[in-house]
Amino acid sequence: MKKIRILLADDHRVLVESLAMLVSAMEGIEVAGIANNGTEALEMLEQLEVDVVLSDLHMPVMGGIDLANQISQKFPEVKVLLLTMDEEPEVIREAMRVGVKGYLLKNTSRHELEQAILTVMAGDQYFKEHILSRLNQLQTTDGTTESEAQDPVSILSSREIEVIRYIINEVPTAQIASEMFIAPSTVETHRRNIFKKLNIHSVVGLTRYALTHGLIDK
């Protein structure tokens, strides 16, 4: 029987090597490779046969959300599981939006991790009740938040609002990345998501929106 091949992506070497040992001990599952960040993971996907990418959320160069977004576009057959300590509802929602198939906390058990891998390989998603309850803090019965219905700013994450303030002040992408301690590609992803969410097509329009909704001082 063909083994499930897992690509691990995490910048903490000791942790990822321990995780590799854990995954390798699971029946029918093997580690295809280890990447230190999202960019390395994408490069390895070009060369390796991989079924599931098990990725950390916060990594240098390219984090888990951006990685999942890229994989969904370039390697749609590959499933992405995020392994993180971040329980912020906005992050969980963004992960689901870009196609992440499962969301696990780093204190998960070996049994749960194995179950998550098997679940996504079967074509299902793996989001435990605790994670979904965090997400439900944002949602109402029609799929939007109460605050979104009243205030469109609520559809933006705090990071996106921060990026907006840089953009309308004409700060270059490289400088935004440096000051926010993220990759330039992540800045560009935030930029695309902002314009898409707000249905705005220019910096002038974005500035007008920010003024109208109190994101910057008039």
LOVO-304675 format. One record per residue: y, x, z of N, C-alpha, C, CB in turn; residue in three letters. Coordinates in pm, whole numbers, plus 50000, padded with zeros to 5 digits. Glycine has a CB too. Layout:
YXZYXZYXZYXZALA...
***
This chain:
498805008450000500005000050000501255008850000500004990550123MET502215005249916503455012949907504255011850037504295008049788LYS504705023250085505505023350208506955019350181505455037150272LYS507575013350280509005010050274509785022950296509394999150381ILE510685025950205511425038550213512845035950265511485045450073ARG513165043250372514435041250443515335053450426514185038550594ILE516585050850393517615061450392518485059550515518475061150260LEU518595069850597519405069250718520775075450692518695076450835LEU521835068850740523195074150723523905073850858523995065850617ALA524185085650911524845086851042525365101051055523875083151160ASP526585102651106527165116051116526795123151245528655115251104ASP526095116351336525655122751461524245128351440525685112551581HIS524165141451421522915147851378521765145551475523135162651360ARG522015147351603520945145851702520415131551701521435149751843VAL521335122051697520935107951698520155104151573522165099051711LEU520625108751457519955104851333518585111451321520825108651213VAL518445123551375517135129951372516165122851466517255144851411GLU516655118151579515815110351670515425097051605516545107751803SER516385090951535516115078451466515085080551355517405072551408LEU515165091951287514205095051181512785095951238514575108251111ALA512655102151354511335103151418510815089251456511415112051543MET511715080851505511345067251545510865059151425512525060251613LEU511635059751317511285052051197509995057351134512425052651094VAL509825070451133508635076351071507355072451143508765091451069SER507485069051271506315065151350505905050551325506595067151497ALA506715043051250506405029051222505415028151107507695021151189MET504425019651122503395018251019503975012450891502255009451070GLU503685018950780504125013950651505565016750617503904999550644GLY506215025250697507635028450676507815043550679508535021550783ILE508635048750589508905063050588510375065850561508025070050484GLU510835077350605512225081550584512335088550450512725090750699VAL513155082950361513355088850228514385100050231513785078050129ALA515325099350327516355109450335517335106550446517095110550203GLY518185116350476519205115150580520545119250521518855123750705ILE521545110650536522895113550489523855114050607523365102950386ALA524885122350596525855123850705527025114250694526375137950708ASN527155107750579528245098150559527905089250439529615105450538ASN528765079450412528505070150305528485076350167529505059450309GLY529365086050145529415092750015528115100049986530595102450009THR527605107150086526315114050070525205103950042525985122350195GLU525255092750113524225082450095524205077349951524455070650192ALA525385074749894525455069949756524905080349659526905066549719LEU525215092949684524705103549597523185104249604525305117149637GLU522645102349724521195102949741520515090949678520845103749889MET521175079549678520605067649615520455069449464521475055349645LEU521275078049406521175080949263519895088649232522405088949215GLU519355095649332518235104749309516925100149372518585118349361GLN517005091849476515815088149552515445073449533516035090949698LEU514185070649551513715056749556513875051849699512215055449507GLU514745041949719515065037049854515005021749856516475041949899VAL514415016449962514345001949979515414996750073512974997950030ASP515655004250181516594999950284517475011650326515844994150407VAL518765009150339519685019050398520015014350539520995020750311VAL519725022850635520045020150776521235028950811518805023050871LEU522405022650826523655030250834524425027650963524545027050716SER525065038151011526045036751118527275029751059526415050751180ASP528075023951145529295017151098530435026951079529715006251198LEU530685035251180531815044451177531345058551142532555044451313HIS531695063051021531365076450975532565082250901530105076250884MET532695095450899533775101550821533505100050671533945116450857PRO534555101750592534505101350445534295087050394533385110450392VAL533195080650433532965066650397532115060150505532285065350258MET532615049250563531895042450670530895032250618532875035550761GLY530235025450712529155016350678529575004350597528505011850800GLY530754998750624531214987050550531464990550404532484981250614ILE532195001350382532465005650244531175009450173533445017550243ASP530265015750245528975019550187528215007050142528135027650287LEU528154997050228527454984650195528074977950073527464975050314ALA529384978150067530084972249953529734979349823531604972649975ASN529684992649827529345000549709527884998249668529585015449735GLN527014997449767525594995449738525364981849673524754996649866ILE526054971549723525884958149667526274957649520526704947949747SER527204966249481527664966549342526804975649254529114971149336GLN526394987149309525684997049228524164996449241526165010849264LYS523694992449359522254992149385521894978949454521815004249473PHE522064967749385521884954549448520484952149503522204943949349PRO519504959849457518134957949506517914964549643517134963449406GLU518844973249683518724980349811519324971949923519424994249804VAL518574970350031519044962650146519784971850243517844955550219LYS520844966850306521614974750402521524968550541523084975950357VAL521144976750636521164973150778522214981850847519754974950845LEU523094975750924524054983551003523534985051145525444976851004LEU523644997151197523255000351334524485005751405522045010651339LEU525024998351501526335001751557526454996551700527454995951470THR527525000451766527844994851898529014985151888528175006051997MET529534983051767530704974551746530294959951738531454978851618ASP530814951751830530504937551832531714928851797529964933651969GLU532734934951739533924927351704533594916851598535044936751655GLU533944904251623533634893651525534164896451385534184880551573PRO535364902151376535944905151245535094915151169537384910551261GLU534534924851241533694934951177532394928651129533404946551275VAL531814920051211530564913251173530794904751050530034904551290ILE531904897351048532214888850933532404897250807533474880650960ARG533094908550819533324917250704532004923050654534314928550740GLU531114926450748529804931750710529024921450628529014935850835ALA529044909050673528344898550600528984896250463528354885550681MET530304897250458531024894750332530644904950225532534895150355ARG530424917450264530114927750165528614928850136530634941150211VAL527814920150198526394919750163525424926450257526234925650034GLY525874930150377524954935850475523894925350510525724940450604VAL522634929550513521534920250536521144919150683520324924450456LYS521554928850763521224928350905522194936450987519814933350929GLY522384932351112523374938751200522714940851336524694929851213TYR522524953651372521834957151495522704965751584520524964351463LEU522584963751714523284972351809522414984551840523624964551939LEU523064995451876522345008051895521445008152018523315019351904LYS521564997952101520654997052216519414988752182521374991052337ASN519204986252053518054978452011516754985752038518174975151863THR515674978352052514354984252077513704988351944513444974352153SER512694996751954511945000651833511334988251768510825010951869ARG510814979151847510184967051793511194958851713509584958551907HIS512394957251768513414949351700513854956151571514614947051791GLU514014969251575514404976551454513344974851345514604991551486LEU512094976151383511004974451287510994960251231509644977751353GLU511224950451319511244936551276512394934051179511364927251397GLN513544940251205514694938651116514394944250977515914945651176ALA513774955850972513434962050844512484953050765512814975850866ILE511454948150832510474939550765511104926250721509284936750859LEU512034921350802512694908550770513534909650644513574904050887THR514344920150634515204921550515514384924850392516264932250537VAL513264931850410512404934850297511724922150245511354945150336MET511584912350333510984899450293512004890350225510394892350415ALA513254895150215514284887350148515154879050239513664878550049GLY514964880550371515764873050468516834882050530514864867150577ASP517704875950609518714883450682518294884850829520094876550672GLN518864895050896518534897051036519824898151118517644909751055TYR520224886751175521374886251264520944878751389522614879451195PHE520834885851500520364879551623521374869251673520104890151731LYS520894860351758521724849551810522994854851876520934841051909GLU522874866051947524044871652015525114875651914523634883852100HIS524704881651802525644885751698526264873651632524954894551593ILE525464863551603525984851451541526944844051633524844842351500LEU526674844551764527584838051859528934844851860526984837951999SER528934858151843530194865451832530954861051706529944880751830ARG530214859451598530824854951473531354840851487529814855751359LEU530654832451558531064818451574532374816951650529984810751644ASN532784827351720534074826951788535214825851686534264839451877GLN534934830051563535944829251457535834816551375535824841251366LEU534684809851383534404799351287534504785351345533054801351230GLN534864775951261534794761751292533734755751201536184754651275THR533554743051205532474736751129532654738150978532374722251164THR533874740050930534074741250785534054755650737535374734950746ASP533694765050829533544778950788534804787050801533084779550649GLY535904781250845537134788850867537464788451015538304783450782THR538344797051059538764796751198539874786651215539214810551245THR540004782051338541094772851367542434779251337541044768251514GLU542554791951374543834798851351544084800951203543854812251425SER542994802551123543184804350980543764791750918541854807850913GLU543334780250967543824767750912545314766250938543064755950969ALA545784772651047547184771451084548014783351038547304769851234GLN547394794851032548134807151004547314816250914548504814351135ASP547694817950787546904826150695546804840750735547494825250558PRO547674845450824547584859250870546244861750939548734862550966VAL545644851250994544404852551070543234856950984544074839551136SER543324855550853542224860150769542234875250754542304853650631ILE543274881850803543384896350795542874902750923544834900650769LEU542174913950909541774921651026542964929751076540564930850994SER542864934851197543954942851253544174955551170543644946551400SER543084961051116543204972951031543934969750901541814978751000ARG543644958050845544314954050721545804951950743543684941350665GLU546154946250857547574944350889548264957950902547734936251020ILE547574967450962548124980950976548334987250838547194989851061GLU547374985350748547484990750613548644984250539546174988850536VAL548824971150558549944964050493551274970550530549954949150534ILE551434973650657552704979550703552944993050639552714980950856ARG551885000650617552035013450546552385011050399550745021850558TYR551685001750336551874999350193553314995350162550924988450144ILE553844985950240555184980950208556264991050244555444967850282ILE555885001350318556805012450344556575024050247556665017250489ASN555765021250144555515030650034554915043850082556795033449959GLU554045042950183553345054950232552175057750138552845052950381VAL552025070050089550925073349997549565071350061551055087849949PRO548575068549978547225065950026546685077350112546285063549909THR546895089750067546375101250141546975101950282546675114150064ALA548265098850292548925099150423548435087750512550455098450407GLN548245075950452547695064650530546325068550587547575051850441ILE545495074350501544155078450544544225088350659543385084550426ALA545125097850649545275108150751545735102050884546265118850705SER546715093250878547285087551000546345077351065548615081050970GLU545495070950985544555061051039543175067051065544415049250943MET543005079951030541735087051051540585080350975541395087751201PHE540865076550850539855070750764539915077650629540045055350750ILE538925074850544538895081050412539865074050317537465080750355ALA540415081350218541265074950118540565063250049541705085150014PRO539255064550026538515053649962538505041150049537065057949932SER538495043150181538545031850273539895024950267538245036450417THR540955032950254542305027250238542345018650113543365038450230VAL541785023750003541795016349877540985003449888541245025049763GLU539885003949964539084991849986539884981550063537784995250060THR540574986050168541434977050246542504970950155542094984550365HIS543104979250070544164974649979543624963549888544714986549895ARG542464965949828541884955949738541584942949813540604961349674ARG541014944349932540654932450010541894924450050539874936450135ASN542954931450086544214924850126544764916450012545274935450171ILE544894922549894545454915249780544564903649739545654924749662PHE543234905749751542304894949715542384883449814540864900249708LYS542384886549944542434876150047543704867850038542324882450186LYS544824874550011546124867750011546504862449874547194877250061LEU545684865749773545984861649635547374866349593545874846349620ASN547644878949623548934885249593548674896649495549644890449723ILE549574899049403549314908549295550334919849285549264901249165HIS551254920849381552244931649376552704935149516553444927649288SER553264947049529553804951449658555004942849696554214966349652VAL555764938549597556914929749624556424916649688557714926749493VAL555374911049630554804898749685554244900949824553724893449594GLY553624912549845553054915749976554164917250079552214928649969LEU555264923450040556414925050130556984911550169557504933750064THR557124902650070557624889250098556704881850195557764881249967ARG555404883350174554424876950261554544882450404552994879250207TYR554664895550416554764901950547556004897450622554754917050534ALA557114896150550558354891250612558214876750657559524892650515LEU557624868550572557464854250602556604852050725556864847050484THR555584860350741554624858250850554834867650969553214859950797HIS555964874450971556314882451087555524895151106556184874451206GLY554964900450998554204913051008555144924951015553254914550890LEU556364923350967557394933750976558694927051014557534941750841ILE559604935151067560924929951104561774927750981561624939351201ASP562584917050982563474914150870564684923350874563914899550873LYS
***
